C-alpha cells in the first residue's frame, strides 16, 4: 500500500511569544526553533512515521535549506526520488508565531514550491500510477493541483484534497473530482463566505459545498474534533482531550494519519477516529513534524488514554 503526496515543503521558523508586538514595537520572545515543515511534507511524514510507504513529489531551492529538507524526507523513510532542486531560487519558508495559548499565526513564502509543475508529475508517472491514494494541498500552483487530479482520475486513484491555504480561486469542479475534501473551519469560511462560529453554521457551510457535488467533506475542528459529511451522512468525530502546547501542523497530522489508516483499513470512520487522536497527540509537543508520534508512541498514547 503506497501513499503519494504531491505538494509543498517549507522550513519552519518558529518563534514562541508571550505577546505579539504592535506595529513599530520590539519585544523579546522566550524561544525559537527551526524545523522542516510545509503542508505536503508534514502530511507525508505523519503517514511515514506510522509506517506507511510514502513517496513525495516536491521542489526545493538551491539554498542552505535544500539538502537538509531532502535528507529529512529520507530520515523519516519518505521516498525523496522526486524532490528536485530549482536553481537560483529559495526554498519555501514559514515564519510561525505561537502564543501562550498554543494558537499560531503563520506566514508562508512559497519559493521553490511555485515551480512544481505538471512535468514533475509526468516524470514520476511510473511510480505514481501504482499508488493507492494521492494527497494534495494548495501551497503549489493550482494548475499543478488540477493536473494531479486529472492524473489520479485517469488511473482511478483516490484523491485527498486539503484546500489549504484556502483560496476562492479553487475550481470547485476539480474539487468535486476528489474523493475527500478536507478543510478546517477557517478554510471552510473562506471557500463559502459563510459564518462558521457554531457547529450548526459549519454543517450548513459544508452542506453548501456538498450540494455543488463534493463526495465527502471532512472539516477539522481543532479542539472540537472533526465533522464528516456526505449528502446522506453526518458524523461528528469527538476530540481527544489533551493539554495543548503548540497547534502548528495539527491539521497536517490529521490528514497524514487519515491517509495511512484509509489505505490500511479501507474504512473511513476508522481512519477519521485515528486521525483525530493523532492530531491531539501532535499538539502536546512543539513544532510540526517533531511533534508527530511514531507508531509505537501512538499506540502507547492510545493505551494510556483508554482510546
C-alpha positions as CSV (number, residue, x, y, z in Angstrom):
1,X,0.0,0.0,0.0
2,X,1.5,3.3,-1.1
3,X,0.7,7.0,-0.5
4,X,1.8,9.7,-2.8
5,X,2.0,13.3,-1.6
6,X,2.2,15.9,-4.3
7,X,2.9,19.2,-2.6
8,X,4.9,21.7,-0.6
9,X,7.8,21.6,1.8
10,X,8.8,24.6,4.0
11,X,11.4,25.4,6.5
12,X,9.5,26.3,9.7
13,X,11.0,29.3,11.6
14,X,9.1,29.1,14.9
15,X,9.0,31.9,17.5
16,X,7.2,31.3,20.8
17,X,5.8,34.6,22.0
18,X,4.3,35.9,25.2
19,X,2.7,38.8,23.3
20,X,2.7,39.8,19.6
21,X,4.4,43.1,19.0
22,X,2.4,46.1,17.8
23,X,3.5,47.9,14.7
24,X,6.8,49.6,15.4
25,X,7.3,47.8,18.7
26,X,10.1,45.4,19.6
27,X,9.5,42.7,22.1
28,X,11.7,39.9,23.4
29,X,10.4,36.3,22.7
30,X,11.3,33.4,25.0
31,X,12.4,30.8,22.4
32,X,12.9,30.0,18.8
33,X,13.4,26.8,16.7
34,X,14.0,25.8,13.1
35,X,12.4,22.7,11.7
36,X,11.2,21.1,8.5
37,X,7.6,21.7,7.6
38,X,5.2,22.6,4.8
39,X,1.8,21.1,4.4
40,X,2.8,18.5,1.9
41,X,5.9,17.4,3.7
42,X,4.1,17.4,7.1
43,X,1.4,15.1,5.8
44,X,3.9,12.8,4.1
45,X,6.0,12.4,7.3
46,X,3.0,12.0,9.5
47,X,2.0,9.0,7.4
48,X,5.5,7.7,7.2
49,X,6.0,7.8,11.0
50,X,3.1,5.5,11.3
51,X,4.7,3.0,9.0
52,X,3.2,4.0,5.6
53,X,5.0,3.6,2.3
54,X,5.1,7.3,1.2
55,X,6.6,9.0,-1.9
56,X,6.9,12.8,-2.1
57,X,6.8,14.9,-5.2
58,X,8.1,18.4,-4.4
59,X,10.6,21.2,-5.1
60,X,13.3,22.8,-3.0
61,X,15.6,25.7,-3.8
62,X,19.4,25.7,-4.1
63,X,20.0,27.4,-0.8
64,X,21.3,26.2,2.6
65,X,17.9,24.6,3.5
66,X,17.6,22.4,0.4
67,X,19.9,19.4,1.3
68,X,18.6,19.3,4.8
69,X,15.0,19.1,3.6
70,X,15.8,16.3,1.2
71,X,17.7,14.4,3.9
72,X,14.8,14.9,6.3
73,X,12.5,13.0,4.0
74,X,15.0,10.2,3.8
75,X,15.4,10.1,7.6
76,X,11.7,9.5,8.1
77,X,11.5,6.9,5.3
78,X,9.8,9.0,2.7
79,X,10.9,8.3,-0.9
80,X,12.5,11.6,-2.0
81,X,13.4,10.5,-5.5
82,X,11.1,13.2,-6.9
83,X,12.1,16.0,-4.7
84,X,14.1,18.2,-7.0
85,X,16.1,21.4,-6.7
86,X,15.3,24.7,-8.5
87,X,18.4,26.7,-9.5
88,X,18.5,30.3,-8.4
89,X,15.5,30.0,-6.1
90,X,15.0,29.9,-2.3
91,X,13.3,27.0,-0.6
92,X,9.9,27.7,0.9
93,X,9.9,29.1,4.4
94,X,7.2,29.6,7.0
95,X,7.7,32.1,9.9
96,X,5.4,30.8,12.6
97,X,4.4,32.7,15.8
98,X,3.0,30.6,18.7
99,X,1.4,32.3,21.7
100,X,0.9,31.1,25.2
101,X,-2.5,29.5,24.4
102,X,-0.9,27.3,21.7
103,X,-2.5,29.3,18.9
104,X,-0.4,30.2,15.9
105,X,0.0,32.8,13.2
106,X,1.8,31.7,10.0
107,X,3.3,33.4,7.0
108,X,4.4,31.4,4.0
109,X,7.0,32.2,1.3
110,X,6.4,29.5,-1.3
111,X,9.8,29.9,-3.0
112,X,10.6,26.7,-5.0
113,X,7.2,25.3,-4.3
114,X,5.9,27.7,-7.0
115,X,8.0,25.7,-9.5
116,X,6.3,22.3,-9.0
117,X,4.7,21.8,-12.4
118,X,2.9,19.1,-14.5
119,X,6.1,17.8,-16.0
120,X,7.2,16.8,-12.5
121,X,4.1,14.6,-12.2
122,X,4.8,13.1,-15.6
123,X,8.4,12.3,-14.6
124,X,7.0,10.3,-11.7
125,X,4.3,8.5,-13.6
126,X,5.7,5.0,-13.4
127,X,5.8,5.1,-9.6
128,X,2.8,7.4,-9.1
129,X,0.3,5.4,-11.1
130,X,0.8,2.4,-8.7
131,X,-0.1,4.4,-5.6
132,X,-3.2,3.7,-3.5
133,X,-4.0,7.4,-2.7
134,X,-2.8,10.8,-3.8
135,X,-2.7,13.6,-1.2
136,X,-2.8,17.3,-2.4
137,X,-2.8,20.8,-0.8
138,X,-2.7,24.3,-2.2
139,X,0.8,25.5,-1.4
140,X,1.8,24.7,-5.0
141,X,0.3,26.2,-8.2
142,X,-3.4,25.4,-8.8
143,X,-2.7,24.2,-12.3
144,X,-0.4,21.6,-10.9
145,X,-3.1,20.5,-8.4
146,X,-5.6,20.2,-11.3
147,X,-3.1,18.2,-13.3
148,X,-2.6,15.8,-10.4
149,X,-6.3,15.4,-10.1
150,X,-6.5,14.6,-13.8
151,X,-3.7,12.1,-13.4
152,X,-5.4,10.4,-10.5
153,X,-8.7,10.2,-12.2
154,X,-7.0,8.7,-15.3
155,X,-5.6,5.9,-13.2
156,X,-8.6,5.6,-10.8
157,X,-6.5,6.6,-7.8
158,X,-8.4,8.1,-4.8
159,X,-7.6,11.7,-4.1
160,X,-7.5,13.6,-0.8
161,X,-7.5,17.4,-1.3
162,X,-6.6,19.6,1.6
163,X,-7.7,23.1,0.4
164,X,-5.1,25.0,2.4
165,X,-4.2,27.7,2.3
166,X,-7.8,28.4,1.1
167,X,-8.4,30.4,-2.0
168,X,-11.7,31.3,-3.7
169,X,-9.8,30.7,-7.0
170,X,-10.1,27.0,-6.4
171,X,-12.1,25.4,-9.2
172,X,-15.0,23.6,-7.4
173,X,-15.4,21.2,-10.4
174,X,-11.9,19.9,-9.8
175,X,-12.6,19.6,-6.0
176,X,-15.7,17.5,-6.8
177,X,-13.5,15.0,-8.7
178,X,-11.6,14.3,-5.4
179,X,-12.7,11.6,-3.1
180,X,-12.1,13.6,0.1
181,X,-12.2,17.4,0.6
182,X,-10.6,18.3,3.9
183,X,-10.6,22.0,5.1
184,X,-10.5,23.3,8.6
185,X,-13.3,25.7,9.7
186,X,-11.5,28.9,8.7
187,X,-10.8,27.5,5.3
188,X,-14.4,26.5,5.0
189,X,-15.4,30.1,5.8
190,X,-13.2,31.4,3.0
191,X,-14.4,28.9,0.5
192,X,-18.1,29.5,1.2
193,X,-18.1,33.1,2.5
194,X,-20.3,31.9,5.3
195,X,-20.0,32.1,9.1
196,X,-18.6,29.0,10.9
197,X,-18.7,30.0,14.6
198,X,-21.0,27.2,15.7
199,X,-21.3,23.5,14.7
200,X,-24.6,24.3,13.1
201,X,-23.1,27.0,10.9
202,X,-20.2,24.7,10.0
203,X,-22.7,22.0,9.0
204,X,-24.6,24.4,6.8
205,X,-21.5,25.7,5.1
206,X,-20.3,22.2,4.5
207,X,-23.7,21.2,3.0
208,X,-23.4,24.2,0.6
209,X,-20.3,22.6,-0.8
210,X,-21.8,19.1,-0.9
211,X,-24.7,20.5,-3.0
212,X,-22.1,21.5,-5.6
213,X,-21.1,17.9,-6.0
214,X,-18.4,17.0,-3.4
215,X,-18.4,13.4,-2.4
216,X,-17.0,13.6,1.1
217,X,-16.2,16.7,3.2
218,X,-14.2,16.4,6.4
219,X,-13.9,19.6,8.4
220,X,-11.2,19.6,11.0
221,X,-12.3,21.5,14.1
222,X,-9.3,21.6,16.3
223,X,-10.3,21.0,20.0
224,X,-13.8,20.2,18.8
225,X,-12.8,17.1,16.8
226,X,-13.9,16.8,13.2
227,X,-17.1,16.6,11.1
228,X,-17.6,14.2,8.2
229,X,-20.4,14.8,5.9
230,X,-21.8,13.3,2.7
231,X,-25.1,14.0,1.1
232,X,-26.6,11.2,3.2
233,X,-24.3,11.1,6.3
234,X,-23.3,13.4,9.1
235,X,-20.9,12.2,11.7
236,X,-19.1,14.2,14.4
237,X,-15.7,12.7,15.4
238,X,-15.2,13.6,19.0
239,X,-11.9,15.3,20.2
240,X,-9.3,13.8,22.4
241,X,-8.8,16.0,25.5
242,X,-5.1,17.0,25.9
243,X,-3.1,19.9,27.3
244,X,-2.1,21.7,24.1
245,X,1.3,23.4,23.8
246,X,1.5,24.1,20.1
247,X,-1.2,23.6,17.4
248,X,1.2,24.1,14.5
249,X,0.8,21.3,12.0
250,X,-2.1,19.6,13.7
251,X,-4.3,19.7,10.6
252,X,-1.5,18.1,8.6
253,X,-1.1,15.4,11.3
254,X,-4.8,14.7,10.9
255,X,-4.6,14.3,7.1
256,X,-1.3,12.3,7.1
257,X,-2.7,9.9,9.7
258,X,-6.1,9.7,7.9
259,X,-4.4,8.8,4.6
260,X,-2.4,6.0,6.3
261,X,-5.4,4.4,8.0
262,X,-7.7,4.8,5.0
263,X,-5.2,2.9,2.9
264,X,-4.6,0.3,5.6
265,X,-8.2,-0.3,6.7
266,X,-10.3,0.9,3.8
267,X,-12.7,2.2,6.4
268,X,-13.3,6.0,6.5
269,X,-14.7,6.2,10.1
270,X,-11.8,4.2,11.5
271,X,-9.3,6.4,9.7
272,X,-11.1,9.6,11.0
273,X,-11.1,8.4,14.6
274,X,-7.4,7.5,14.4
275,X,-6.6,10.9,12.7
276,X,-8.4,12.8,15.5
277,X,-6.4,11.0,18.2
278,X,-3.1,11.5,16.2
279,X,-3.8,15.2,15.8
280,X,-4.5,15.6,19.5
281,X,-1.1,14.0,20.3
282,X,0.6,16.4,18.0
283,X,-0.5,19.5,19.9
284,X,1.1,18.2,23.1
285,X,4.6,18.9,21.6
286,X,6.3,21.8,20.0
287,X,6.8,22.2,16.3
288,X,5.2,20.3,13.4
289,X,6.9,17.1,12.3
290,X,8.8,16.9,15.5
291,X,5.5,16.7,17.4
292,X,4.2,13.7,15.4
293,X,4.4,10.3,17.2
294,X,5.8,7.2,15.6
295,X,3.6,4.1,15.6
296,X,4.9,2.9,19.0
297,X,4.4,6.2,20.7
298,X,0.9,6.5,19.1
299,X,-0.1,3.1,20.4
300,X,1.2,3.9,23.9
301,X,-0.7,7.2,23.8
302,X,-4.0,5.4,22.9
303,X,-3.4,2.8,25.6
304,X,-2.7,5.4,28.3
305,X,-5.8,7.4,27.4
306,X,-8.0,4.3,27.0
307,X,-8.6,5.0,23.3
